[in-house]
Amino acid sequence: MGEQDGALKQVGELFGKVGWDKRLQDLSMDEVVGIVLVIQKVEGIDDVYTEEHLADLFNKYGRKPEQFDYDIPF
């Protein structure tokens, strides 16, 4: 089992505890915070994906477009 498989296994176990059939809007605040905390601690994710790829994913899914309405100062 590779590092990616280990990271995915940890996330799979997490969602198994929360419930695969739950929609995001049906999660409690504690479940959402728990998911965030566990995913932040998943080991090996940065060993599987390049920093550039992770940054691209964060920019695609983790930021609102209006956060980029400014000029870059350099």
Contacts in CASP RR format, 6 or more apart in sequence:
PFRMAT RR
TARGET T0000
AUTHOR 0000-0000-0000
METHOD contacts of the structure
MODEL  1
MGEQDGALKQVGELFGKVGWDKRLQDLSMDEVVGIVLVIQKVEGIDDVYT
EEHLADLFNKYGRKPEQFDYDIPF
1 9 0 8 1.000
3 44 0 8 1.000
3 47 0 8 1.000
3 48 0 8 1.000
4 48 0 8 1.000
6 44 0 8 1.000
7 42 0 8 1.000
7 43 0 8 1.000
7 44 0 8 1.000
7 45 0 8 1.000
7 48 0 8 1.000
10 38 0 8 1.000
10 42 0 8 1.000
10 43 0 8 1.000
11 38 0 8 1.000
11 39 0 8 1.000
11 42 0 8 1.000
14 35 0 8 1.000
14 38 0 8 1.000
14 39 0 8 1.000
15 35 0 8 1.000
18 27 0 8 1.000
18 31 0 8 1.000
18 35 0 8 1.000
22 31 0 8 1.000
24 32 0 8 1.000
27 35 0 8 1.000
45 54 0 8 1.000
46 54 0 8 1.000
49 57 0 8 1.000
END
